[in-house]
Amino acid sequence: MSLQDQHSCALEILKDIDAFCRKNGIRYSIAYGTLLGAVRHKGFIPWDDDIDLLMPREDYDRFIAEYSSPRYKFLCRENSEDVFIAFGRVVDIEKTRYVTSAPWHSRKVKSGIWVDIFPLDYVPDDFGLYRSVFNCFASLLTQGRKCRGAHAWIARELPLKNSLKVWAH
């Protein structure tokens, strides 16, 4: 599948997400490379292969609970113990099959071209409380990286070089 075909597939997923969100009053915004591409390239960054969205946490939680589509599936750790990432993805499970060396999920999970959806969490105004929350998240991030590294070590399809690269990040 060419990169242009991947872009077309991702745009179809985005159209489905957009229709669902408009119908259900769920807020979202494009983000990261998708936003940069929209501004700088009037579309995708030429080498980017996915779309990134942000949702306020309450909308993200509603999206998890309510999203359904005959063609796409929302994968996240809240709805599958075989997903290892801290955000969700709407994936095309019918038309495409995507293989990656990064251990985002177990081999039990069917995945295709995707749109990433990141929850946007509240940050307290009180600096002391903010610092406490920040330290907790920093600790969780460190532990998450260690877990992701452990998954890389046990993933049989990864060559040692890729396992080390994933573990080090």
Secondary structure as the mmCIF struct_conf table of DSSP 4:
data_model
#
loop_
_struct_conf.conf_type_id
_struct_conf.id
_struct_conf.beg_label_comp_id
_struct_conf.beg_label_asym_id
_struct_conf.beg_label_seq_id
_struct_conf.end_label_comp_id
_struct_conf.end_label_asym_id
_struct_conf.end_label_seq_id
HELX_RH_AL_P HELX_RH_AL_P1 LEU A 3 ASN A 24
TURN_TY1_P TURN_TY1_P1 GLY A 25 GLY A 25
STRN STRN1 SER A 29 ILE A 30
HELX_RH_AL_P HELX_RH_AL_P2 TYR A 32 ARG A 40
TURN_TY1_P TURN_TY1_P2 HIS A 41 HIS A 41
BEND BEND1 LYS A 42 GLY A 43
TURN_TY1_P TURN_TY1_P3 PRO A 46 TRP A 47
STRN STRN2 ILE A 51 PRO A 56
HELX_RH_AL_P HELX_RH_AL_P3 ARG A 57 GLU A 66
BEND BEND2 PRO A 70 ARG A 71
STRN STRN3 TYR A 72 LEU A 75
TURN_TY1_P TURN_TY1_P4 ARG A 77 ASN A 79
TURN_TY1_P TURN_TY1_P5 GLU A 81 ASP A 82
STRN STRN4 VAL A 83 VAL A 83
BEND BEND3 ILE A 85 PHE A 87
STRN STRN5 GLY A 88 ASP A 92
BEND BEND4 GLU A 94 LYS A 95
BEND BEND5 SER A 101 ALA A 102
BEND BEND6 TRP A 104 TRP A 104
STRN STRN6 HIS A 105 HIS A 105
TURN_TY1_P TURN_TY1_P6 ARG A 107 LYS A 108
BEND BEND7 VAL A 109 VAL A 109
BEND BEND8 ILE A 113 ILE A 113
STRN STRN7 TRP A 114 LEU A 120
BEND BEND9 ASP A 125 ASP A 126
HELX_RH_AL_P HELX_RH_AL_P4 PHE A 127 ILE A 154
TURN_TY1_P TURN_TY1_P7 ARG A 156 GLU A 157
BEND BEND10 LEU A 158 LEU A 158
HELX_RH_AL_P HELX_RH_AL_P5 LEU A 160 ALA A 168
#
